[in-house]
Amino acid sequence: SLYAVKDTETNEFVIDFDSEYTRISSDEVSSFFDLYCNGLEPERYYTILVKTSVSGEVKVFDENIMFKIAKG
């Protein structure tokens, strides 16, 4: 599975699906990924999307998982 990050207001991908750089990792407990936010604009909302293959069919899940980068 892969992840992508989309600017919630503009609907533009700021991090697109990439089979090398946005692959979701897993361990014996769960799946996870590390997201480095240095290039994201403060005070903006972003949405996480997940792309996976289920029974040979590629699906993209947009479950409105949003987060905000706070000034700091």
N, C-alpha and C positions, 0 to 999 in steps of 0.2 A: 504494500500500500504506500501511497505517496500523500503528502500534504501540500497545500497552497495557502497563501495569505492574500486576501483581497481587501482593498480600501472599501469600507462599508458605504461611504457617501458617494464615491465616484464609480464603484463597481469595477475598478481597474485592479488587475493582479499586480501586487508589489513583489510577491514571490510566487512564481508559477510552478506547476508540477514539473519535477525534474527527476528522472530515474536515478541519477547519481547523488544529487544534493538534497533532495527532500524526501528520501526514503524513510518510512516509519520503522523504528527499531522495536525489538521485543525482548523480553526476558521471561523467566518462569512465572512471573506475576501478571504482567500486562504489556501493552504496547505503549510506546512513547516516542517523542522527538524533542530535541533541543531547538529553541527558537532564539536566535540572536537578534535583538531589537535595536541595535545601534543605528541602523539605517532607516528606521521608521520615524515618522513625524510625531512629535508630542501633541497631546490634546486631540488626537484623531482616533476613531474607532476602526478596528480591523476585524475581518471574519476569517475563520479557519475552515477550509474545505478538505475533504478526504476523498481520494480516488483509489479504487480497488477493483480487482477482478474477482467476480463471483461466478463460478461455473462457466468460465470462458467469456462472460459478459462484463465489460468495463462499466462501472457505476461511479458517479460522483455524488457525494453526500454533502449537502449544504444544510446543516442543522441549526443555523443562526448562532454558532458558537462565536461570540464577539468578545473582544477585549479592547481596552483603551490604554494608550501610552501616556502616562502622566508626566508632567514637567517635573524635573528633579535635579 
